[in-house]
Amino acid sequence: MIKALFLVPLLLMLCSCEQAVDQPTDISNEPDWTLMGFSKVDSLNPILRPQANQIFTCPLSQSSLAWEAKNVLNPAAVVKDDQIYLMYRAQDENMTSRLGLAVSNDGLHFQKQPQPVFFPQADSMQVYEWPGGVEDPRIVESEEGQYILTYTAYDGNTARLCLATSKDLITWTKHGLVLNQQKYRDTWSKAGAIVCRREGQRLIATKLQGKYWMYFGDTDIFMATSHDLIHWQVLENEENGKMVSVLNPRPGRFDSRLVEPGPYALLTEAGILLIYNGSNAANLNDPELPKFTYAAGQALFDKQQPYKLLDRTENYFIHPDKPYEKVGEVNEVCFVEGLVYFKNAWYLYYGTADSKIAVAVNYP
């Protein structure tokens, strides 16, 4: 079972120099199935910022542009060859999004690749990805070691949840819309979090009851299932044919406006742990947070019935309280999306104010 771990003789042997950290959130009242005790690395955050000197020739506009000059945000993370690979969303001055890649030996200091590794181009997905771009990645591995990427294609009007695969995190094959049934092709959808298990530092997509499962959505949270990680079927109510909502906003709470999956969903002894993002509504909200604040909570689902909610945290475990989290492209945002287990610690990567990227660490 995942236990809430927080000791503050922090910053152990994970980097060669000590880094100042924030105090972990008080978790004394949270259930023991949660993954808590994350501390923001204050001395380094934000760990990734936009750069105007990263130049890329767009295959669609045929122009050279600073592809991450405006914002960097909302990263996925995966451990490969004992390094952390951070796949992050980057926006140019026209607000088109592409996915960049940064690599770290310690989980704190990253070296960016000069070119994006995933972007709109003249292919079958252009109609869905241009001019808005590709956004908000989440990554897990298959049993065979293939990387499964869920991402959002945005044509400027509608967001659509999509999927791609890679063997090396550099070269990707696009597989199209996750919600590929005709009735859903023009439905707003995003944020695909596939259920996986942890084996060492690997996070492996795992079948339950003979299927892979995915949580998705950015109003309520819905589900889809697959037999091959490529083709997905939306979980529907047999009576009315509508998507089944498995997690809803709660009036009066930090998640009163919407809920949206964070990283993958993690299989634990207690059940399926889903870290999720919540937004505070304009009214009937948490009065201690500014309206529209993004903060993160946690939910537990049944392993035998992954659509069955077992428990849910009463409050958020991370929220905007630093200047770079409170002011930016979108104010008051901590949006969690990358989570890895690396050298005996959990590293949580998140977008701050839709402008930069930060890290919080759960040290044993």
N, C-alpha and C positions, 0 to 999 in steps of 0.2 A: 504494500500500500504506500502511496505517496504521502509522506509526512510533511508537515510544515516545518521547514528548517530555517532557523536564523540564529546565527551566532555572530557577534560583531567583533571578534578578532578577525575581521574580514581581510580581503585582498591577500590571500595566502600566497601560495607559490605560483599563482597563475600568471603573474607578470613580474618582471625583474625589479620594478619600482613600485612603491606604494601609491595607491590612488585613493583620493578622498571619495567617500560614498555617502549617500543619503541614508537616513535611518529606515529600516524596513517598516512596512505598514504593520500596525498592531493587528495580530491575528488571533488573539487570545479567545475570541468568541466564534471563530470559524471552525467548521467541521474538519475532521482529520483527513478527509479525502482530497482536500484542496492542495494546490501547489502555491505556497505563499512565501513570505520572507524575502521578496526581491528588494534590492537596494540599488538606487540609481547611482551610477558612477559619476559623481558631480565634477570631479577634476578633469574629466575628458569630454563629457557630454556638451553639445551634441558631437557624436563621433564621425558623422558624415554631414557635409555641407554642400550646397550647390557650387559648381565651378564653371566659370565662363570660358576657360581655356581648353575644355574638352570638346573637340571639333569632330563632327560626323557628317558625311555626305549622304543625305536622305535619298533613298532610291525612288521615292515617289515625287518629291518636289524638285529633285535634281539640283539641290542647293546644299552648300556647306553651312552648317549651323552649330551653335553651341547647345548641344543636346541636353545638358543638365544645368543650364545657366539660371533657370528660374527657381526650381525646387527639387529636392530629393526627399523621398518619403516611403513609408509602408513597405518594408523589406521582408522577404522570406530568408530563411537561413537553413543551411545544411552542412554537416561535417563530411569532408572528403579528404582522404590522405592526411588525416590528423591536422587539418586546417578548417577554419570556418569560412564558407563561401556565402556571401550576402548578395542576394539578387534583389535589387531595389528599383523602385519606380523613380524616374527622373523626367522633369518637364522642361521643355525649351521655352523661349519667350512667347511663343504662340500657344503655349499650354498643351502641346502634343506630348503624350507620355511614351517613353520607351523604357526598357529594362536594362539596367547596368549590372555589373558584377564587381564585387570587391572581395579581397581575400585577406585573412588574418591568421597569424600563428598563435595569438593569445586571446582572441575574442574581443579585443578592445581597440587595437590599432589596425587599421585596414588600408590596403593598397588597392586603389581603383584600377580597373581596366580602362584604357583610353576610349574604347568604342562600346556602344551598347551591344548586348548579345542577343536581344530579342526586340523586334521592332516591326512596324507595319511595312509591308513591301508589296510588290505587284504579284499577288497570289490570290488564292480563292477566299482568303480572309480579309482582303482589302476593304470590301464593302462593309464589313463590321468594325474594322480597326481604324479607319481613316475618316476624318482628320483627328479624332480625339486621341487615338493611340491605344497602347496596351498598358494595363494598370494592375497593381495590387496582387503580386504573385504569392502563391503558397506552394511548397515543394515537399513531397515525400518520395521514398524509394519503393520500387517493387521488390519482390523476393529475389529477382535476378539481378538487382542492382541498377535498373533503369530508373531515371528520375522522372517523376510525374509532376507536371506543372499545371496548376489551375490558375487562370488569370482572367481579367476583365477586358473584353474588347469594347471600345467606346467609339461610336461613329459620329459623335457630336450631339446625338439625341437620345440614344438608348444604350444602356450598358447590358452586355450579354456575357454570361459565364462561359469560358472556353477552356480547352485543354491542349497541352503539348507534351512531348516526351523528348528525352535526351540521354545519351550515355556519358556525356562529359561536362554538362552544364554550359557548354559553349555553342554547340550545333543542335538546333531544335527542329523537331518535326511537329507541325501543327495538325491537330485532329478535329478541329472545328468546334461547334457549339456543344456544350454539355446538355442543354435543354434543346435537343435537336428535333423533338416531335413538332409537327407543323403547328399545333395549337400554342406552343410556347416560344416559337422562334423570334417573335417580336416582344416577348415579355422581358421587362427589366429584371436582370438577375446578375448576381456577382458573389464573390467570397466563398469559394469552395474549399471546405476543410474535410479532408479524407481521414477516416479512422485508421490509426496505425498503432503499432506496438514499438517499444524501444528495446533494441538489442545492442548493448554497449552504447556506442555513439551513433548508431544507425536508427532511423525512424522508418519502419517498414509498413507499407499498406497491408492490412490484415483482414481476411474474410471472417465474418461472423454469420453463422447460419447459412454458409455457402455463398455469401455475397460480400462485395465491398460496399461500404456505406460512406456517404458524403453529406455533411451539413452545409447549407448555403442560404443566402438571402441577406438583405440589408434593411428590412422592415421588421418582419418576423423571421424566424429561422425555419427552413424547410429541409427536406431530405431527398436524396436520390440513391439508387443502388446500381451496381454493375457486376458483371461476371468477369470482366477483363481489364478494368481500369480505364478503358477507352470509351465504351458505349454505356450510357447511363439512362436509367428510367426514373422519372420523377415519382415519388411516393404520393399517391392520390387517395382521397376519400372515395370509397366505392359508391357511396350514395349520391354524391353531387359531382364527382369527377374533378374536384378542385385539389390543389396542392395541400398537403397536411402540414399545418404549423405545429412545430414541436417546442418552440420557445418564443414567448411573447414579451412585449414591453410591459412594464408595471407602473401604473400611475403612482406618483409620489416618491419614486425612486430615481436613482441616477440613470436608469435605463428606461425612463418613461416615454421617450420619443421613438426609439428603435433599438433593435438588437442585431448584431452581425458577427459571424464567426471571426475569431482571431487566427491563430495558427491552425495546424492540423488538429484533429481530435485524438486524444491519447488514451489508449487502452490501459487500465490499471486494475489492481485487484478489486477495488471497490466498484468499478464500472467504467464508463467512458467519460473522461474529463474533457470538457469543452471550455476553453478560455474564450470569452467573447467580449466584443466591444459594445458599449451602450451609449446612447445619446440622451441628454436631459431635455425634456420637452420645455416649451415656452410657458406652459401652465400645468397644474397638477403634477408638479415635478419635485425633485429634491431641492428644497429652498437654500441649501448650503452651497450649491454649485450654480455658477452662471448658466443661464439657459443655453442649450445646444452644446454644452460641454460633452466631450467624449472621454469616458473613463472605462475601465475594464473590470468585468466580474468573471465568475466561474460557475459552471453548471455540471451536474453529474447525471448521466443517462445509463439505462440498464443495458448490460452486455447481451442479454438474451433478446431484448426488445429495444434496439437502439433509438427508437422514437419515443420511448417512455422516460419522462423526466423523473428522476429520483430525488434530487435535492438541488439547491441553488444558494449561492452566497447572498446574504442580506445586503451587502455593501460592495463597493468597488475595492480593488486592491492596489490600483495605480490610477492616478488622476493628474491633471495639469497643476503643478504648483511651482514651476520654474519659469523664468521669463521666456525662454525659447519654446516652452510648451504652451504658454498663454497668449503669445502674440506672433502672428505669422500670416501665411496665405489664408488660413482659416484659424481663428483664435480658439483657445481653450481646447486643445486636442492632444490626447495621448492615445494613439491608435496602435494596438499590439498586433503583430503579424508574424514575427519570426521567433522561433523558440528551438534551442538545441541543448543537448546534454554534452558537455565538452570538458574533458579533464576534471571529472568529478564535480561539476557545477552546472547549474542551469543558467543559460544566457537568454534573456528576453530582449528582442529588438523591436523598436516601435517608432512610428512617425510622430513628429512633434509639430503641432500647429500647421500640418500639411506643408512643411518647409524644410525640415531637417530630420536626422535620424539619431536616436539615442539608444543606450543600453542600460538594462538593470540586471543584476546578477544575484542568484541564490547560491551562496557559498555554504558548503557543509561544515 
